[in-house]
Amino acid sequence: MNTSKINPARIEADYLIETAFDPMEAAQIMAGEQSSGTFLAVPGETPELKARSAARVEALEVFETGMEPTLPGSGLPETGDETRTRARVTLSWPIDNLGVSLPNLIATIAGNLFELKPFSGLRLVDVRLPNAFADAYPGPKFGIAGTRRLSGVEGRPLIGTIIKPSVGLSAQETGALAVELCAGGIDFIKDDELQADGPACPFEDRVRAVMDAVNQQADKTGKKAMVAFNLTGEIDEMRRRHDFVLAQGGTCVMASLTAVGMSGMIALGRHSELPIHAHRCGWGALTRDPMLGWSYPAWSKLWRLAGADHMHVNGLDNKFTEADDSVIASARSLTEPLFDKQPMRAVPVFSSGQTIRQAAGTLKAVGSPDLIVTAGGGVVAHPDGVASGVRAMCDAWDAAMQGIDLAEYAKDHPALSSALTIY
């Protein structure tokens, strides 16, 4: 399949399919379901209408046959043949079917087709959009350049952490932890996705307490940590919370993508005057089966268009099920341009069980220091305290940037040496 053209005249999407039907017949069923067709011919579905509005099968490549059905409930052709075939399919749609609308794009490229009976597997793997989408959606307002400007970190990754415990700390306790983190030289701090605006730790109280710590440390040293405050909520709530963070001198906000939805993210992206740190909690339900759901490159393109500046990609040797090669492919995909004139690149965020051990491998795999790494237990569980945890992570990435073995670098860096005993 030709997937190299960035700006097609039509909306294009690539799929991985598994079916017992003739693959072209199955692809045409997909195209009909997602445009003008139904299971029976209906009045008004004229040849002229189909020529104008029907989705087209642009390409089909069979690459494997003979497997057992991956997913339950699929049907068989009238012949009764149970032989399954896997293929890559490209469908396209005229933009006039839906207009320039990200919510309706999702319904078009990832709607009922996942439930179609001819398929025992179906996965969206990529999408390409006409330039009209770039004109309608601004994409990331800050990206890596704006993030570096606001954080003051140049030439290396931003070293970050997540407030831990995830929930249970009061606003004052969270502020006290921020004092330690800022004193230790942390670049980036984020709320956990589970911490938003609960009665035990109200959003505004937490922001005040944390920003007091950030601003006091900045007054002392000139270094102002970037904090991603989790403002996930209803649209008006998110706007109010964003404005409060901005008024307190904050430099970043965070939203959980699957929780706020596409319309929520679009509204936040248009309103925001700060970088948006996009958390992907719930992503596993959309992708864990390799023959169902979305690939990360396709999924993340839409959130980049909506305004996500930072996007989580999991981490190497993570605590979840995702393999390292998938993590690396996800991170690299965020730097691939969406459009010729407007690349809309986002900053990959590495998390999930990250410690000093993954620094060198991550840097080598991604091939660029333009990333954020966040370590919760990898910082706050350091045997010598939070400040030493920050120092050890910074040391590990300094060693990676200089190409020095971790154990060798630790000989002259006590915080890193202590960290090696537990991570």
Salt bridges, closest charged atoms under 4 A:
GLU12 OE1 - ARG128 NE 2.98
ASP14 OD2 - ARG128 NH1 2.85
GLU18 OE1 - ARG86 NE 2.78
GLU45 OE2 - LYS50 NZ 3.91
GLU58 OE2 - ARG10 NE 3.98
GLU58 OE2 - ARG56 NH2 3.03
GLU64 OE1 - ARG86 NH1 3.64
ASP126 OD2 - ARG128 NH1 3.77
ASP126 OD1 - LYS301 NZ 2.77
ASP187 OD2 - ARG156 NH1 2.63
ASP187 OD1 - LYS223 NZ 2.52
ASP191 OD2 - ARG206 NH2 3.03
ASP192 OD1 - LYS164 NZ 3.19
GLU193 OE1 - HIS279 NE2 3.07
ASP197 OD2 - ARG241 NH2 3.08
GLU204 OE1 - ARG208 NH2 3.76
ASP205 OD1 - ARG208 NH1 3.27
ASP236 OD1 - ARG239 NH1 3.15
GLU237 OE2 - ARG241 NH2 3.79
ASP243 OD1 - HIS242 ND1 2.93
ASP243 OD1 - HIS271 NE2 2.82
GLU322 OE1 - ARG280 NH2 2.71
ASP370 OD1 - ARG148 NH2 2.80
ASP395 OD1 - ARG391 NE 3.02
ASP398 OD2 - ARG391 NH2 3.74
GLU408 OE1 - LYS411 NZ 3.05
